[in-house]
Amino acid sequence: MNNQLLIAFSLIKAQSILTRKFDKLHLHGLGLSDFMILYILINSPENKCRRIDLADKLGITASGITRLLAPLEKIGLVAREAHLRDARVSFVVITEIGKEIFDNAKTTAEEVAEDIFPNFKAKELATLNKLFIDLDVNFK
């Protein structure tokens, strides 16, 4: 078996393990995907983003982002905002409640991340981050 396939398998396994470890976010009523959506919105200009851009940043389809956003809209963590110049385009914006929930969950998420990489040095984390940039899967 070639190294590329083994690396791909390792990344898939790592994703499963990471998702399981981030289940602690349920303490705040969020799943990992929910938290990632709120993270993107908090770090977007004016705390808003087009649906298709959210989908792209998460690596999912447009229908996938619609399914993820529906419950977040229902409980008031995000809202829809019409584009001022183009009625075909709408934005997803994080609400004040969404910001509050995100801030509370962020502490838990940071603790989980620190538990996952406890012995990594800054240089090792930078190398790992560069790998994800090179693979064009960096989360920004």
C-alpha positions in Angstrom: 0.0 0.0 0.0 1.4 3.4 -0.9 2.1 6.2 1.7 -0.6 8.5 0.3 -3.3 6.0 0.9 -2.1 5.3 4.4 -2.0 9.1 5.1 -5.5 9.5 3.8 -6.8 6.6 6.0 -5.0 8.2 9.0 -6.6 11.6 8.3 -10.1 9.9 8.1 -9.5 8.1 11.4 -8.2 11.4 13.0 -11.4 13.2 11.8 -13.5 10.5 13.5 -11.5 10.7 16.8 -11.6 14.5 16.8 -15.3 14.6 16.2 -15.8 12.3 19.1 -13.6 14.3 21.4 -15.4 17.5 20.5 -18.7 16.0 21.7 -18.1 18.0 24.8 -19.6 21.0 22.9 -23.0 19.4 23.4 -22.7 20.8 26.9 -23.5 24.1 25.3 -26.2 22.7 23.0 -23.9 22.7 19.9 -22.5 20.0 17.7 -19.0 20.4 16.2 -20.5 21.5 12.8 -22.6 24.1 14.6 -19.6 25.4 16.5 -17.6 25.6 13.3 -20.4 27.6 11.6 -20.5 30.1 14.5 -16.7 30.3 14.4 -16.7 31.2 10.7 -19.4 33.8 11.2 -17.7 35.4 14.2 -14.5 35.7 12.1 -16.3 37.0 9.0 -16.6 40.7 8.1 -19.7 42.1 9.8 -20.3 38.6 11.3 -22.0 37.4 8.2 -21.4 35.2 5.3 -23.2 33.9 2.2 -24.5 30.3 2.5 -22.4 29.1 -0.4 -19.3 30.5 1.2 -20.1 28.8 4.5 -20.6 25.5 2.6 -17.2 26.0 0.9 -15.4 26.8 4.1 -16.8 23.6 5.7 -16.2 21.5 2.7 -19.8 20.5 2.3 -22.6 21.0 -0.3 -25.0 23.9 -0.5 -27.9 21.6 0.6 -25.7 20.3 3.4 -25.2 23.8 4.8 -29.0 24.4 4.5 -29.7 21.3 6.6 -27.1 22.5 9.2 -28.4 26.0 9.4 -32.1 25.2 9.8 -31.9 24.2 13.5 -29.5 27.1 14.3 -32.0 29.5 12.8 -34.9 27.9 14.6 -33.2 28.4 18.0 -32.1 31.9 17.2 -28.3 31.5 17.0 -28.2 32.6 13.3 -30.5 34.6 11.1 -31.0 35.3 7.4 -30.2 38.7 6.1 -31.2 39.9 2.6 -28.5 41.3 0.3 -29.2 45.0 -0.3 -28.6 45.0 -4.0 -29.3 41.4 -5.1 -32.5 39.7 -4.0 -31.1 36.3 -5.1 -28.3 36.5 -2.5 -28.8 36.2 1.3 -26.4 36.2 4.1 -26.3 34.1 7.3 -25.5 36.4 10.3 -24.8 35.3 13.9 -27.2 36.7 16.4 -26.3 38.2 19.8 -27.5 34.9 21.4 -25.3 33.0 18.9 -22.3 35.2 19.9 -23.0 34.5 23.6 -23.3 30.7 23.1 -20.1 30.7 20.9 -18.1 32.6 23.6 -19.2 30.0 26.2 -18.5 27.0 23.9 -15.1 28.5 22.7 -13.5 27.9 26.1 -14.6 24.2 26.0 -13.4 23.8 22.4 -10.0 25.3 23.3 -9.7 23.0 26.2 -10.5 20.0 24.0 -7.9 21.1 21.4 -5.3 21.5 24.1 -6.0 18.0 25.3 -5.6 16.7 21.8 -2.3 18.3 21.2 -0.8 18.5 24.7 2.9 17.8 23.9 3.1 19.5 20.5 5.6 22.4 20.3 4.7 25.6 18.4 7.0 24.5 15.5 5.2 21.2 15.2 1.8 22.8 15.2 3.1 25.3 12.5 4.3 22.4 10.4 1.0 20.6 10.7 -0.9 23.8 9.8 1.4 24.3 6.8 0.5 20.7 5.7 -3.2 21.6 5.8 -2.6 24.8 3.9 -0.7 22.8 1.2 -3.6 20.4 1.0 -6.0 23.4 0.7 -8.0 22.2 3.7 -6.8 24.9 6.2 -9.8 26.2 8.2 -9.8 30.0 7.7 
